[in-house]
């Protein structure tokens, strides 16, 4: 003998599982802070959010590159500042060597200090680096060709944005004493015991011109890095706001959904307890029938 299926209990159970699923989803969104935690939640907005996040991460990487670029150029600026001071001192010594009362021995002593300054310039140019990258001792691309500081062939490209082409090119300069002036002479050839004061001053001024040019270029690029850093940060913030509207959960709404689903789940459990007693109640009634 078959009485019937307990349809009331089954219907309550189906509603119970649905409410339990809703409560679990609300809890997941509350704990993650996201209303889209997988593609099945909202395929269209999930794809949109992933594209936005990819752009945000690219922009964040670009801002870090801009910061590194600023730090690199500040390091180079420190080295150039020291070299500039050395050249200023060298120029002072060259002018002093033209004094009417100086003997040959005096000039030799002046040259000894100049030679030490040359070594210091080369040491600074060769050892000024940022994370192993050197900017002040670039070498010519081919043997026998003088490196041109006005049109440098050695450069570094830094990506400062999320898109292709968002780059800043950093030239490498050569400010060692081996760099030639417009006449083909180098600062290494400066000698107050042999050359005239005018010839030596020409070498010093050419060297200072190279240093000033490098400092001017790096100063302009540093400003560009700073602007790029600020602009990229602002763009990233705006895009994050857009992504927030797409993927972030409404906490107040999710708390309400979680609480509502919890009440319905508890009510479903209580009602299933009651409906599961129906078959037993019917059997009790039938047991009294004679």
C-alpha positions as CSV (number, residue, x, y, z in Angstrom):
1,X,0.0,0.0,0.0
2,X,1.4,3.4,-1.0
3,X,0.1,6.5,0.6
4,X,1.6,9.4,-1.6
5,X,4.7,11.5,-2.1
6,X,5.2,14.2,0.6
7,X,5.0,17.0,-2.0
8,X,4.6,19.7,0.7
9,X,8.0,18.7,2.2
10,X,9.6,18.5,-1.2
11,X,8.4,21.9,-2.2
12,X,9.7,23.3,1.1
13,X,13.0,21.5,0.5
14,X,13.4,23.1,-2.9
15,X,12.8,26.5,-1.5
16,X,15.2,25.8,1.4
17,X,18.0,24.8,-1.0
18,X,17.4,27.9,-3.1
19,X,17.5,30.2,0.0
20,X,20.6,28.3,1.3
21,X,22.3,29.0,-2.1
22,X,21.4,32.7,-2.0
23,X,22.7,33.0,1.6
24,X,26.0,31.3,0.6
25,X,26.4,33.6,-2.4
26,X,25.7,36.7,-0.3
27,X,28.3,35.5,2.2
28,X,30.8,35.0,-0.5
29,X,30.3,38.5,-1.8
30,X,30.5,39.9,1.7
31,X,33.8,38.2,2.4
32,X,35.4,39.0,-1.0
33,X,33.9,42.5,-1.4
34,X,33.2,41.6,-5.0
35,X,29.8,41.0,-6.6
36,X,31.5,39.1,-9.4
37,X,33.7,36.3,-8.1
38,X,33.6,34.0,-11.2
39,X,32.5,34.2,-14.8
40,X,29.2,32.5,-14.0
41,X,28.1,35.3,-11.8
42,X,27.9,37.8,-14.7
43,X,29.8,36.8,-17.9
44,X,29.5,40.2,-19.5
45,X,30.6,42.3,-16.6
46,X,33.3,39.7,-15.7
47,X,34.9,40.2,-19.0
48,X,34.7,43.9,-18.7
49,X,36.2,43.8,-15.2
50,X,39.1,41.6,-16.4
51,X,40.0,44.1,-19.1
52,X,39.8,47.0,-16.7
53,X,42.0,45.2,-14.2
54,X,44.6,44.4,-16.9
55,X,44.8,48.1,-17.8
56,X,45.0,49.1,-14.1
57,X,47.9,46.7,-13.5
58,X,49.7,48.1,-16.6
59,X,49.3,51.6,-15.3
60,X,50.6,50.6,-11.9
61,X,53.6,49.0,-13.4
62,X,54.2,52.2,-15.4
63,X,54.1,54.4,-12.3
64,X,56.7,52.1,-10.7
65,X,58.9,52.5,-13.8
66,X,58.5,56.3,-13.6
67,X,59.6,56.3,-10.0
68,X,62.6,54.2,-10.9
69,X,63.4,56.6,-13.8
70,X,63.3,59.5,-11.5
71,X,65.6,57.8,-9.0
72,X,68.0,56.8,-11.8
73,X,68.2,60.4,-13.1
74,X,68.6,61.8,-9.6
75,X,71.5,59.4,-9.2
76,X,73.0,60.6,-12.5
77,X,72.4,64.2,-11.5
78,X,74.4,63.6,-8.3
79,X,77.4,62.3,-10.4
80,X,77.1,65.2,-12.9
81,X,77.1,67.7,-10.1
82,X,80.3,66.3,-8.7
83,X,81.9,66.3,-12.2
84,X,80.7,69.9,-12.7
85,X,82.4,71.0,-9.4
86,X,85.6,69.2,-10.6
87,X,85.6,71.0,-13.9
88,X,85.0,74.3,-12.2
89,X,88.1,73.7,-10.0
90,X,90.1,72.6,-13.0
91,X,89.2,75.9,-14.8
92,X,90.3,77.8,-11.8
93,X,93.6,76.1,-11.8
94,X,94.1,76.6,-15.5
95,X,93.5,80.4,-15.1
96,X,95.9,80.4,-12.1
97,X,98.5,78.7,-14.2
98,X,98.6,81.8,-16.4
99,X,99.9,84.0,-13.6
100,X,103.0,86.1,-14.5
101,X,105.0,85.1,-11.4
102,X,104.6,81.3,-11.6
103,X,107.6,79.2,-12.2
104,X,107.8,75.9,-14.2
105,X,107.8,74.1,-10.9
106,X,104.6,75.9,-9.8
107,X,102.9,74.8,-13.0
108,X,104.0,71.2,-12.4
109,X,102.3,71.3,-9.0
110,X,99.2,72.7,-10.5
111,X,99.2,70.0,-13.2
112,X,99.5,67.3,-10.4
113,X,96.2,68.5,-8.9
114,X,94.6,68.7,-12.4
115,X,95.7,65.1,-13.0
116,X,94.0,64.1,-9.8
117,X,90.8,65.9,-10.8
118,X,90.9,64.0,-14.2
119,X,91.0,60.7,-12.3
120,X,88.2,61.8,-10.1
121,X,86.0,62.8,-13.1
122,X,86.6,59.4,-14.7
123,X,86.0,57.5,-11.4
124,X,82.7,59.4,-10.9
125,X,81.6,58.8,-14.5
126,X,82.5,55.1,-14.5
127,X,81.0,54.3,-11.0
128,X,77.8,56.4,-11.0
129,X,75.1,53.8,-11.5
130,X,71.6,52.8,-10.6
131,X,71.0,49.1,-10.1
132,X,73.9,48.3,-12.3
133,X,72.9,50.8,-15.1
134,X,75.5,53.4,-15.9
135,X,74.5,56.6,-17.7
136,X,77.7,58.7,-17.7
137,X,80.3,56.6,-19.6
138,X,78.6,55.5,-22.8
139,X,80.9,54.0,-25.4
140,X,80.7,54.6,-29.2
141,X,78.9,52.0,-31.2
142,X,81.9,51.4,-33.4
143,X,85.7,51.3,-32.8
144,X,87.4,54.6,-33.8
145,X,84.2,56.6,-33.7
146,X,83.9,59.4,-31.1
147,X,80.8,59.3,-29.0
148,X,78.5,62.3,-29.8
149,X,76.8,63.6,-26.7
150,X,74.6,65.9,-28.7
151,X,73.2,62.9,-30.6
152,X,73.7,59.9,-28.3
153,X,73.4,56.5,-29.9
154,X,73.2,54.6,-26.6
155,X,69.7,54.9,-24.9
156,X,67.4,53.2,-22.5
157,X,63.7,52.9,-23.1
158,X,61.3,53.0,-20.1
159,X,57.7,52.0,-20.4
160,X,55.6,54.5,-18.4
161,X,52.0,53.5,-19.4
162,X,49.8,50.6,-20.1
163,X,49.6,51.0,-23.9
164,X,52.1,50.4,-26.6
165,X,54.2,53.5,-27.3
166,X,53.9,54.9,-23.8
167,X,57.7,55.2,-23.5
168,X,60.4,57.6,-22.3
169,X,63.8,57.3,-24.0
170,X,66.8,58.0,-21.7
171,X,70.1,58.8,-23.5
172,X,73.4,57.7,-22.1
173,X,76.2,60.3,-22.2
174,X,80.0,60.2,-22.0
175,X,81.4,62.7,-19.6
176,X,84.8,61.1,-19.0
177,X,88.0,63.0,-19.8
178,X,88.3,60.9,-23.0
179,X,85.4,62.7,-24.8
180,X,86.7,65.0,-27.6
181,X,85.8,68.6,-28.1
182,X,84.9,70.2,-31.5
183,X,88.6,70.3,-32.5
184,X,89.2,66.7,-31.7
185,X,91.1,67.1,-28.5
186,X,90.1,65.6,-25.1
187,X,90.3,66.8,-21.5
188,X,93.1,64.2,-21.1
189,X,95.3,66.4,-23.2
190,X,95.0,69.4,-20.9
191,X,98.5,70.2,-19.6
192,X,99.4,73.6,-18.1
193,X,103.1,72.9,-18.5
194,X,102.8,72.5,-22.3
195,X,99.6,74.1,-23.6
196,X,98.6,77.8,-23.6
197,X,96.0,79.0,-21.2
198,X,93.6,79.7,-24.0
199,X,94.0,76.1,-25.4
200,X,93.4,74.6,-22.0
201,X,90.4,76.8,-21.3
202,X,88.9,75.7,-24.6
203,X,89.2,72.0,-23.4
204,X,87.7,72.8,-20.0
205,X,84.8,74.8,-21.5
206,X,84.1,72.0,-24.0
207,X,84.0,69.5,-21.1
208,X,81.7,71.8,-19.1
209,X,79.4,72.2,-22.1
210,X,79.0,68.4,-22.3
211,X,78.2,68.2,-18.6
212,X,75.7,71.1,-18.8
213,X,74.0,69.5,-21.8
214,X,73.7,66.2,-20.0
215,X,72.2,67.8,-16.9
216,X,69.7,69.8,-19.0
217,X,68.5,66.7,-20.9
218,X,68.2,64.7,-17.7
219,X,66.4,67.5,-15.9
220,X,63.8,67.7,-18.7
221,X,63.3,63.9,-18.7
222,X,63.0,63.9,-14.9
223,X,60.2,66.4,-15.2
224,X,58.5,64.2,-17.9
225,X,58.8,61.2,-15.5
226,X,57.2,63.2,-12.7
227,X,54.3,64.4,-15.0
228,X,53.9,60.8,-16.3
229,X,53.8,59.5,-12.7
230,X,51.1,62.0,-11.6
231,X,49.0,61.5,-14.8
232,X,49.2,57.7,-14.7
233,X,48.3,57.6,-11.0
234,X,45.3,59.9,-11.7
235,X,44.2,57.7,-14.7
236,X,44.6,54.5,-12.7
237,X,42.4,56.0,-9.9
238,X,39.7,56.9,-12.3
239,X,39.7,53.5,-13.9
240,X,39.6,51.8,-10.5
241,X,36.5,53.8,-9.7
242,X,35.0,52.5,-13.0
243,X,35.9,48.9,-12.1
244,X,34.4,49.4,-8.6
245,X,31.0,50.3,-10.1
246,X,31.2,47.1,-12.2
247,X,32.6,44.5,-9.8
248,X,32.4,45.7,-6.1
249,X,29.6,44.4,-3.9
250,X,27.0,46.6,-2.3
251,X,27.7,45.7,1.3
252,X,24.5,47.0,2.7
253,X,22.4,45.1,0.1
254,X,24.4,41.9,0.6
255,X,24.0,42.1,4.4
256,X,20.2,42.5,3.9
257,X,20.2,39.5,1.4
258,X,22.3,37.4,3.8
259,X,20.0,38.1,6.7
260,X,16.8,37.6,4.7
261,X,18.1,34.3,3.3
262,X,19.1,33.2,6.8
263,X,15.6,33.8,8.1
264,X,14.1,31.8,5.2
265,X,16.5,29.0,5.7
266,X,15.6,28.7,9.4
267,X,12.0,28.9,8.5
268,X,12.4,26.2,5.9
269,X,14.0,23.8,8.4
270,X,11.2,24.3,10.9
271,X,8.5,23.8,8.2
272,X,10.3,20.6,6.9
273,X,10.2,19.2,10.4
274,X,6.5,19.7,10.5
275,X,5.7,18.4,6.9
276,X,7.9,15.4,7.5
277,X,5.4,14.4,10.3
278,X,2.5,14.2,7.8
279,X,3.1,10.5,6.8
280,X,3.4,9.5,10.4
281,X,0.2,11.3,11.3
282,X,-1.6,9.6,8.5
283,X,-0.3,6.2,9.6
284,X,-1.5,6.9,13.1
285,X,-5.0,7.7,11.8
286,X,-5.0,4.6,9.7
287,X,-3.9,2.5,12.6
288,X,-7.2,3.4,14.4
289,X,-9.4,2.3,11.4
290,X,-10.8,-1.1,12.0
